[in-house]
């Protein structure tokens, strides 16, 4: 008796169809201009949002670190090095997205590739940068200035840029010899730069262009030469500097409005201490050799 073979049912397994991810055309020129409108936005446009975030964090992180560690007010060479690093990051974030766009014209379409995302990124980074720049004296403790006059020559020549430490007098009392930026109570918003020659308790006077502090002549090798036939303010005082005040003078004594006219300046009106010259556009001097000159006493 023979046994019929059982029929084996065959199950046909269908392979699932894998859909290709959606793509979008990216244009190198748009990748370039996106980088101009927002820090790291060029990377976002070409679908590399992580690189965009890294660029954004690196830019503001280096800026913040250099300010809070006081590197930015230490010396001019450090400032220029930091500026070069930030410039390198900026150029890379402009050029690299263009290279990516050229090599990968068909990029995967991401959820963040929307015009309104680009707008938020651009406006957000712009607003953050402007806010930090406008309030760098408070947030970061530094502020650059340019002097438009010769009142502090030859220490600071006209059209020279110098850096100030705006946190200096939060932790230290002002000292004679320091160059300070300040506002007069009578002229809020207008900043001046002069040298402190007297602190609270000092008795300051001048006789025949020689400064005396507490009865002793003060050596001032930094002074500008006297103008012939002009005796402006070469004799004044004596003035007792009160508590919470400093007496300030310009280094070009024949060409400076200062405490000889205004009287002592309140300490709480000091904006910061001048640290160094970081750029010189002054005529008649060796501009390159002026860069990096320390202004600390």
Secondary structure as UniProt FT lines:
FT   STRAND          23..25
FT   HELIX           28..37
FT   TURN            39..40
FT   HELIX           41..45
FT   TURN            46..47
FT   HELIX           49..68
FT   TURN            69..70
FT   HELIX           71..73
FT   HELIX           76..103
FT   STRAND          106..108
FT   TURN            111..112
FT   HELIX           115..134
FT   HELIX           136..139
FT   STRAND          142..147
FT   TURN            151..155
FT   TURN            158..159
FT   STRAND          160..165
FT   TURN            166..167
FT   HELIX           168..171
FT   TURN            176..177
FT   STRAND          179..183
FT   TURN            185..186
FT   TURN            188..189
FT   STRAND          191..198
FT   TURN            200..201
FT   STRAND          203..207
FT   TURN            208..209
FT   STRAND          210..213
FT   TURN            214..215
FT   STRAND          216..217
FT   TURN            221..222
FT   TURN            228..229
FT   TURN            232..233
FT   STRAND          236..240
FT   TURN            243..244
FT   STRAND          245..249
FT   HELIX           253..255
FT   HELIX           259..262
FT   STRAND          265..266
FT   HELIX           267..269
FT   STRAND          270..280
FT   TURN            283..284
FT   HELIX           287..290
FT   TURN            291..292
//
